[in-house]
């Protein structure tokens, strides 16, 4: 939980996760007319929902591990809990729709507010639950493989830093099935986001003709084998983004081909866990490209980011795939406070959506996602009325969202390019697609599986 502080924080994903050893200490209030105490009623709520950030060395501006610190910040706590500003969650909808829903329950909210209104009593602190223990290294434990930037990158104290690109070979000698990905920035304060792309160099993609392959070749005059049907109309993969502005002599220009997006971290997202029975395939010989977005933080810092992988011991039942659909052809008129931009995801066969990541920059203010069926009927599947650039959240469906044959997923983002938007870098200019935060995006990342392409039958 992060109170009244708008600066970006990196926590992460799959869903946002915590490294607590044990959280088995919740007890319901015996009666709503009893005055809650910190030890018995409030500490369990804070330990379960807030201290992953609000602890010594955490991202929050103060610790909630102890009574004294919580008591000293009750005004901020009250404001954040009452308004729903904390824990950070910007979507509407009933609890249970998303597996990583961070909102407090109504009972938890009531307990905290009644504790404050009742004088923020400590209770018997000797009987409060054991404090959670957080990992200081990799959240997912020791990774099965770690890929690190080859050199440090120095982020200046001020100014704009163009996107930086680092190509790093994995040296994998066989295909790997990835069940979890975690990002470890060397300097979190200046790493706004990281996108990791995977590609197999062309020489390894080219198959040498052998006797075995020659016998499988089609007979003269026979029709060539049909290529697999594209999964999406207009193939919405975001594999080659527009080049960012480059400086003469830049040593890290974007590669000609980035490959397939396999993961990323941004404020609000960091460790990705694949649902049971699924994994992302990373081919042998894969080269990773780190797209690094740095932001100056007032003093020079050195970063050397790593990504850690956890592998499955065997092939999963289904391959988890990651992609994005975008609308890059828009203009936000200067001064307009309510511009809507749509994008459409249209599968060519049924797919299951496991998670959605809406992403705009500083002018984005809300999102909706509607499922349009073949008969034209629509229903809202994700509503984000309070989009906040400082918290990039992957919304993971508790039950995967099916997009059946003939259906579409329609995203719509709204933007405020007026002077009344306090985050607007410049309300006097028309704004188009661009990588930098003073430009804009209409970008949705998504994780999906394809039921017809299961790797194992009977699952």
C-alpha positions in Angstrom: 0.0 0.0 0.0 1.4 3.4 -1.0 -0.1 6.5 0.6 -0.5 9.9 -1.0 2.6 9.6 -3.1 2.3 9.8 -6.9 5.9 8.9 -7.9 6.2 5.6 -9.8 6.8 2.5 -7.9 7.8 -0.9 -9.2 6.2 -3.9 -7.5 4.9 -6.6 -10.2 3.0 -9.2 -11.8 2.1 -11.7 -13.0 0.0 -10.2 -10.5 1.6 -7.9 -7.9 3.1 -10.3 -5.5 4.6 -10.2 -2.0 7.5 -12.2 -0.6 6.0 -12.9 2.7 6.8 -16.2 4.3 3.5 -16.6 6.0 0.2 -14.6 6.0 -1.9 -17.0 8.0 -3.0 -14.7 10.8 -6.4 -13.3 9.8 -9.2 -13.4 12.4 -12.6 -11.9 11.7 -13.9 -9.2 14.1 -16.2 -10.8 16.6 -18.7 -8.0 16.5 -18.9 -4.8 14.5 -19.6 -2.7 17.6 -16.3 -3.7 19.2 -13.5 -1.1 18.9 -10.7 -2.6 16.7 -7.2 -2.6 18.0 -3.9 -2.6 16.1 -2.6 -5.9 17.5 -5.7 -8.0 16.9 -7.6 -6.4 14.0 -5.5 -3.9 12.0 -2.0 -5.4 11.9 -3.3 -8.6 10.1 -4.9 -6.4 7.4 -1.8 -4.2 6.9 0.6 -7.2 6.9 -1.5 -8.9 4.2 -2.2 -5.9 2.0 0.2 -3.1 2.6 3.7 -4.0 4.0 5.0 -5.4 0.7 5.6 -1.7 0.0 5.2 0.0 3.4 8.2 -1.4 5.2 11.8 -0.4 5.9 13.5 -0.2 2.5 10.2 -0.6 0.7 8.6 1.6 -1.9 6.1 3.3 0.4 7.0 6.6 2.1 6.6 5.1 5.6 6.5 1.7 7.3 3.3 -0.1 8.5 5.1 -3.0 10.2 4.9 -1.4 13.6 2.2 0.3 15.7 4.1 3.4 16.3 4.7 4.2 12.6 1.1 3.3 11.7 -0.2 5.6 14.6 2.0 8.4 13.4 0.4 8.3 9.9 -3.3 7.7 10.6 -4.4 10.8 8.7 -2.8 9.6 5.5 -4.0 6.1 6.1 -7.6 7.3 6.6 -7.6 9.4 3.5 -6.1 6.7 1.3 -8.4 3.9 2.6 -11.6 6.0 2.6 -11.0 7.2 -1.0 -9.8 3.8 -2.3 -6.5 5.4 -3.4 -4.7 2.5 -1.6 -4.0 -0.2 -2.2 -3.6 0.9 -5.9 -6.4 -0.6 -8.0 -8.1 1.3 -10.7 -10.7 -1.0 -12.2 -14.4 -1.4 -11.4 -16.3 -4.6 -11.0 -17.1 -7.1 -8.3 -14.4 -8.8 -6.2 -13.5 -12.2 -7.6 -13.4 -11.1 -11.3 -9.6 -10.6 -11.2 -7.2 -12.9 -9.5 -4.8 -10.1 -8.5 -7.5 -7.7 -7.2 -5.7 -5.6 -4.6 -8.7 -3.8 -3.2 -9.5 -4.1 0.5 -12.8 -5.8 1.4 -15.6 -3.6 2.8 -15.0 -5.3 6.2 -11.3 -4.5 6.1 -11.9 -0.9 5.2 -14.5 -0.6 8.0 -12.0 -2.1 10.5 -9.2 0.3 9.7 -11.5 3.4 9.7 -13.2 2.4 13.0 -9.8 1.8 14.5 -8.7 5.3 13.6 -12.0 6.9 14.7 -11.8 4.9 18.0 -8.4 6.5 18.9 -6.1 4.1 17.0 -5.7 1.9 20.1 -2.7 -0.5 20.2 -4.3 -3.4 22.0 -2.0 -6.1 23.4 1.1 -5.7 21.2 2.6 -8.9 22.6 -0.2 -10.8 21.0 -0.1 -9.3 17.5 0.7 -11.7 14.7 4.3 -12.4 13.6 5.5 -9.8 11.1 5.8 -11.0 7.5 9.3 -11.7 6.3 10.2 -10.4 2.9 12.9 -11.7 0.5 15.8 -9.4 -0.2 16.8 -11.0 -3.4 14.8 -12.8 -6.1 11.1 -13.0 -5.2 10.6 -16.3 -7.2 13.6 -17.8 -5.4 16.9 -18.7 -7.1 16.1 -18.4 -10.8 16.9 -21.4 -13.1 18.6 -18.9 -15.5 19.5 -15.2 -15.2 20.2 -13.0 -18.2 21.9 -9.6 -17.5 22.7 -6.5 -19.5 26.3 -6.9 -20.8 27.4 -3.5 -19.4 26.3 -0.9 -16.9 24.3 2.1 -18.3 24.8 5.5 -16.7 21.6 7.5 -16.3 22.3 11.2 -16.0 21.0 13.4 -13.2 18.7 15.3 -15.5 17.5 15.5 -19.0 15.9 13.0 -21.4 17.3 9.6 -22.0 16.4 7.9 -25.3 15.2 4.4 -25.2 18.2 2.1 -24.9 18.4 -1.4 -26.5 20.7 -4.2 -25.3 20.9 -7.6 -27.1 22.0 -10.5 -24.9 22.3 -14.2 -25.9 20.6 -16.7 -23.6 23.0 -19.5 -24.7 20.1 -21.9 -24.2 20.9 -25.2 -25.9 17.3 -26.5 -25.9 13.8 -25.0 -25.8 12.8 -23.8 -22.4 9.3 -23.6 -20.9 9.1 -20.6 -18.7 6.6 -20.6 -15.8 7.8 -17.3 -14.1 9.7 -14.2 -15.1 11.1 -11.7 -12.7 12.9 -8.4 -13.4 15.8 -7.1 -11.3 16.7 -3.5 -12.1 20.1 -2.4 -10.9 18.7 1.0 -10.1 14.9 0.9 -9.6 14.6 4.6 -9.1 15.6 5.4 -12.8 14.1 2.3 -14.5 10.7 3.3 -15.7 10.0 0.2 -17.7 11.7 -2.8 -19.3 10.3 -4.8 -22.3 12.0 -8.0 -23.2 11.8 -9.4 -26.7 13.0 -12.9 -27.8 14.3 -13.8 -31.3 16.2 -16.7 -32.7 19.0 -15.6 -35.1 18.3 -16.4 -38.7 21.1 -19.0 -39.1 19.5 -21.2 -36.4 16.1 -20.8 -38.0 17.3 -22.1 -41.4 17.1 -25.8 -41.6 19.8 -27.7 -43.6 18.3 -30.1 -46.1 19.1 -33.7 -45.1 18.1 -37.0 -46.5 15.3 -37.1 -43.9 13.9 -33.8 -44.8 14.3 -34.4 -48.5 12.1 -37.4 -48.4 9.4 -35.3 -46.8 9.5 -32.7 -49.5 6.3 -32.4 -51.7 6.3 -34.2 -55.0 6.9 -32.1 -58.2 3.8 -30.2 -59.1 2.2 -30.8 -55.7 0.7 -27.8 -53.9 3.0 -26.3 -51.2 2.0 -27.1 -47.6 -0.4 -24.5 -46.3 1.0 -22.0 -43.8 -0.7 -21.9 -40.4 -3.6 -19.4 -40.4 -2.7 -16.2 -38.6 -4.3 -16.1 -35.2 -5.5 -12.5 -35.6 -6.8 -10.3 -38.3 -4.2 -7.6 -39.2 -1.8 -9.5 -36.9 -1.7 -7.1 -33.9 1.7 -8.1 -32.7 3.9 -5.2 -31.5 7.2 -6.6 -32.5 8.8 -3.5 -34.2 7.7 -0.3 -32.4 8.4 3.1 -34.1 12.0 4.1 -33.7 12.5 6.6 -30.9 14.4 9.8 -31.6 18.1 9.0 -31.9 21.2 11.1 -31.2 24.2 11.1 -33.5 26.7 8.4 -32.4 24.1 6.6 -30.2 25.7 3.3 -29.3 22.3 1.5 -28.6 20.0 2.0 -31.6 16.9 -0.2 -31.9 17.7 -3.6 -33.6 16.1 -4.1 -37.0 14.0 -6.9 -35.5 13.1 -7.2 -31.9 11.3 -10.5 -32.0 8.4 -11.6 -29.9 7.5 -9.8 -26.6 7.8 -12.2 -23.7 7.7 -10.0 -20.7 8.1 -6.6 -19.1 8.1 -4.6 -16.0 6.7 -1.1 -15.3 5.4 0.7 -12.2 2.9 -1.7 -10.7 4.2 -4.8 -12.5 7.3 -7.0 -11.9 7.1 -10.8 -11.5 4.9 -12.8 -13.8 3.7 -16.2 -12.9 2.0 -18.3 -15.6 -1.3 -20.1 -14.7 -1.0 -23.7 -13.8 -0.6 -25.9 -16.9 0.8 -23.1 -19.1 4.2 -21.8 -19.9 5.9 -19.4 -22.4 8.2 -21.2 -24.9 11.7 -19.7 -25.3 13.5 -21.4 -28.2 17.1 -22.6 -28.0 19.6 -20.1 -29.2 17.3 -17.2 -28.3 18.7 -13.7 -28.1 16.9 -11.3 -25.8 16.6 -7.6 -26.4 16.0 -5.4 -23.4 14.2 -2.2 -24.3 15.1 0.1 -21.4 13.2 3.3 -20.6 15.2 5.4 -18.1 14.0 8.5 -16.3 16.5 10.9 -14.7 16.0 11.1 -10.9 18.1 14.1 -9.8 21.4 12.4 -9.4 23.5 10.2 -11.7 22.9 6.5 -11.3 24.3 3.3 -12.9 21.9 0.5 -13.9 22.5 -3.1 -15.0 19.2 -4.8 -15.2 18.7 -8.6 -15.2 15.8 -10.9 -15.9 15.4 -14.3 -14.1 13.5 -17.3 -15.4 11.9 -20.3 -13.7 11.5 -23.3 -16.0 9.0 -26.1 -16.0 10.3 -29.6 -15.7 8.2 -30.7 -18.7 6.2 -29.3 -21.5 2.9 -27.7 -20.3 -0.6 -28.5 -21.4 -0.9 -25.2 -23.2 1.6 -22.6 -24.5 1.0 -19.2 -23.0 1.5 -16.5 -25.6 2.1 -12.7 -25.1 1.3 -10.0 -27.6 -0.3 -6.6 -27.9 -2.9 -4.7 -29.9 -2.6 -1.0 -30.5 -3.9 2.0 -32.4 -0.9 4.1 -33.4 -2.8 6.4 -35.9 -4.3 9.1 -33.7 -4.0 12.8 -32.9 -5.0 14.3 -29.6 -5.9 17.9 -30.3 -4.4 20.6 -28.1 -6.7 21.6 -25.3 -9.2 18.8 -25.8 -10.0 17.0 -22.5 -11.9 14.0 -23.7 -10.5 12.3 -26.8 -11.4 8.7 -27.3 -9.2 6.3 -29.3 -10.3 2.7 -30.1 -8.3 -0.5 -31.1 -9.7 -3.9 -32.0 -8.4 -7.4 -31.4 -10.1 -9.8 -33.8 -9.0 -13.5 -33.5 -9.4 -15.8 -36.5 -10.3 -18.7 -34.1 -11.3 -18.9 -30.4 -8.7 -17.7 -27.9 -8.6 -17.4 -24.2 -7.4 -14.1 -22.7 -5.7 -14.5 -19.3 -4.7 -10.9 -18.7 -4.9 -7.4 -20.1 -2.5 -4.5 -19.6 -3.9 -1.1 -20.6 -1.1 1.4 -21.3 -1.2 5.1 -22.1 1.1 7.9 -20.9 0.4 11.0 -18.9 -2.7 12.2 -20.8 -4.6 8.8 -20.5 -7.4 9.0 -18.0 -9.6 5.9 -18.4 -10.1 2.7 -20.4 -12.9 0.3 -21.3 -12.8 -3.2 -22.9 -15.9 -4.6 -24.6 -16.4 -8.1 -26.0 -18.5 -7.9 -29.2 -20.1 -11.2 -30.2 -20.8 -12.3 -33.7 -24.4 -11.1 -33.4 -23.3 -7.6 -32.5 -24.1 -7.7 -28.8 -21.5 -6.2 -26.4 -20.6 -6.5 -22.8 -18.0 -4.8 -20.8 -15.2 -7.1 -19.6 -12.8 -4.5 -18.1 -13.6 -1.0 -16.9 -10.7 1.2 -15.7 -12.3 4.6 -14.9 -9.3 5.8 -12.9 -6.3 5.0 -15.0 -3.1 6.1 -13.4 0.2 6.1 -15.4 2.1 5.7 -12.1 0.7 2.2 -11.6 0.9 -0.1 -14.6 -1.4 -3.0 -13.7 -1.9 -6.3 -15.6 -5.5 -7.3 -14.9 -5.6 -11.1 -14.6 -9.0 -12.8 -15.1 -9.8 -15.3 -12.4 -11.5 -17.3 -15.2 -9.9 -16.7 -18.6 -12.0 -14.6 -21.0 -13.1 -16.5 -24.0 -13.2 -14.7 -27.3 -15.3 -17.1 -29.5 -15.2 -17.3 -33.3 -16.5 -14.2 -34.9 -16.1 -12.1 -31.8 -13.9 -9.0 -31.2 -12.4 -7.3 -28.2 -12.7 -3.6 -28.5 -10.5 -1.3 -26.4 -11.2 2.4 -25.9 -8.9 4.8 -24.2 -9.8 8.4 -23.2 -7.2 11.2 -23.0 -7.1 14.7 -21.4 -4.8 17.0 -23.4 -6.0 20.1 -21.7 -4.4 22.5 -19.2 -6.7 21.2 -16.5 -4.8 17.9 -16.5 -2.1 18.5 -13.9 0.1 15.8 -15.4 -0.1 17.1 -19.0 3.5 18.0 -20.2 2.2 20.5 -22.7 -1.5 21.3 -23.4 -0.6 23.6 -26.3 0.4 20.9 -28.8 -1.3 18.2 -30.8 -0.1 14.8 -29.6 0.6 11.7 -31.6 2.0 8.2 -30.9 5.5 8.2 -29.5 7.7 6.3 -27.0 8.4 9.2 -24.7 6.1 10.1 -21.8 5.3 13.5 -23.3 4.0 11.7 -26.3 1.2 9.1 -26.2 0.3 5.5 -26.8 -2.9 3.4 -27.1 -1.4 0.0 -26.2 -2.8 -3.1 -24.7 -0.6 -6.0 -23.7 -2.3 -9.4 -23.4 -1.6 -13.0 -22.4 -3.5 -15.7 -24.2 -3.8 -19.4 -25.0 -5.4 -21.0 -28.0 -7.6 -24.0 -27.2 -7.2 -25.7 -30.6 -3.5 -25.7 -30.2 -3.1 -27.5 -26.9 0.2 -29.4 -26.5 -1.4 -32.2 -24.5 -4.8 -33.8 -25.0 -7.1 -34.7 -22.2 -6.3 -31.6 -20.2 
